[in-house]
Amino acid sequence: MARHAKPWYRRDRRSWWVTVDGVRHNLGPDKKAAFTKFHDMMSRPAKRRLASDSLVTIIDAFLEWCQNHRAADTYEWYRDRLQRFAEVHPSLTTRELRPFHVQQWLDTMQGLASGTKRNYCRAVKRVMRWAQQQGYIDSNPIAMLEQPKAGRREQIISPDEFGRLLELADDRSFRDLLVTTSETGCRPQESLRVESRHVDLTNSR
């Protein structure tokens, strides 16, 4: 049985939202005004509440899906990048979206590494690929967009620099985290998730 639509407060956007007919609507920050707008929306005929092809709506639907089906840090990774693109093109529709919209956006990011730009591009391409998979759009207008090169990280911290870094770390737990990350070569998110059950001291692994 389908659930009845009901507004909820979204803390990261500081506003009330509701999903109607598969489309998310921003009802604004004021609760009373939001519920008034919601009741007005629901009183209109269903044909007036058809799914929108707004790019922002698609992005919001994708982020909601991420919250339900992906880890919290994955959601935050996409939210940060997609929100920046949505702020540049708040009125763009999926039918109007073209590769040059993404490319010109990337070109404005002066000083960022190629790998960082690639991640921004990946986020936008991912949401459009997801929209096509879910049936929100018939074709992906940026499927052929070429992504920036991944780039390479070649900055190496010397033993002296690392020693100085440890001296500046006042918290013992944080110092342990730095040492663990340095000696194992694991990624920061991996060192934050490791548990004792993951460590095999007998076999040094």
Backbone hydrogen bonds, N-H to C=O, Kabsch-Sander energy under -0.5 kcal/mol:
donor,donor_aa,acceptor,acceptor_aa,energy
8,W,17,W,-2.7
10,R,15,S,-2.9
11,R,9,Y,-0.7
13,R,10,R,-0.7
14,R,10,R,-1.1
15,S,10,R,-1.5
16,W,28,G,-3.1
17,W,8,W,-3.1
18,V,25,H,-1.6
20,V,18,V,-0.6
20,V,23,V,-2.9
23,V,20,V,-1.7
25,H,18,V,-2.8
27,L,16,W,-3.4
27,L,25,H,-0.7
28,G,16,W,-0.7
34,A,30,D,-2.3
35,F,31,K,-2.4
36,T,32,K,-1.8
37,K,33,A,-2.3
38,F,34,A,-2.3
39,H,35,F,-2.5
40,D,36,T,-1.9
41,M,37,K,-2.2
42,M,38,F,-2.3
43,S,39,H,-1.1
44,R,40,D,-0.6
44,R,41,M,-0.9
48,R,45,P,-1.8
49,R,46,A,-2.2
50,L,47,K,-0.5
55,L,92,L,-2.5
58,I,54,S,-1.9
59,I,55,L,-2.5
60,D,56,V,-2.5
61,A,57,T,-2.2
62,F,58,I,-2.3
63,L,59,I,-2.5
64,E,60,D,-2.2
65,W,61,A,-2.0
66,C,62,F,-2.4
67,Q,63,L,-2.2
68,N,64,E,-1.4
69,H,65,W,-2.0
70,R,66,C,-2.5
75,Y,71,A,-2.1
76,E,72,A,-2.2
77,W,73,D,-2.0
78,Y,74,T,-2.1
79,R,75,Y,-2.9
80,D,76,E,-2.4
81,R,77,W,-1.2
82,L,78,Y,-3.1
83,Q,79,R,-2.2
84,R,80,D,-1.0
85,F,81,R,-1.4
86,A,82,L,-2.6
87,E,83,Q,-1.9
88,V,84,R,-0.9
89,H,85,F,-1.7
92,L,89,H,-0.8
94,T,53,D,-2.9
97,L,93,T,-1.5
101,H,98,R,-1.5
102,V,98,R,-0.8
103,Q,99,P,-2.6
104,Q,100,F,-2.7
105,W,101,H,-1.3
106,L,102,V,-2.4
107,D,103,Q,-2.2
108,T,104,Q,-0.9
108,T,105,W,-0.7
109,M,106,L,-1.5
110,Q,108,T,-2.0
112,L,109,M,-1.3
117,K,113,A,-2.1
118,R,114,S,-2.1
119,N,115,G,-1.6
120,Y,116,T,-1.7
121,C,117,K,-2.3
122,R,118,R,-2.8
123,A,119,N,-1.9
124,V,120,Y,-1.6
125,K,121,C,-2.5
126,R,122,R,-2.4
127,V,123,A,-1.9
128,M,124,V,-1.6
129,R,125,K,-2.2
130,W,126,R,-2.6
131,A,127,V,-2.1
132,Q,128,M,-1.8
133,Q,129,R,-2.1
134,Q,130,W,-2.4
135,G,131,A,-0.6
135,G,132,Q,-0.7
136,Y,131,A,-2.3
137,I,131,A,-1.1
143,A,140,N,-1.3
145,L,142,I,-1.4
154,E,152,R,-0.7
156,I,154,E,-0.5
158,S,156,I,-0.5
162,F,158,S,-2.5
163,G,159,P,-2.3
164,R,160,D,-2.1
165,L,161,E,-2.0
166,L,162,F,-2.1
167,E,163,G,-1.7
168,L,164,R,-1.4
169,A,165,L,-0.7
169,A,166,L,-0.6
170,D,168,L,-0.9
175,R,171,D,-2.0
176,D,172,R,-2.3
177,L,173,S,-1.9
178,L,174,F,-2.2
179,V,175,R,-2.5
180,T,176,D,-2.6
181,T,177,L,-2.4
182,S,178,L,-2.3
183,E,179,V,-2.8
184,T,180,T,-1.9
185,G,181,T,-1.7
190,E,187,R,-0.7
191,S,187,R,-2.3
192,L,188,P,-1.5
193,R,189,Q,-0.7
193,R,190,E,-0.6
194,V,190,E,-1.3
198,H,195,E,-2.0
199,V,196,S,-1.5
201,L,199,V,-0.6
204,S,201,L,-0.8
205,R,200,D,-2.4
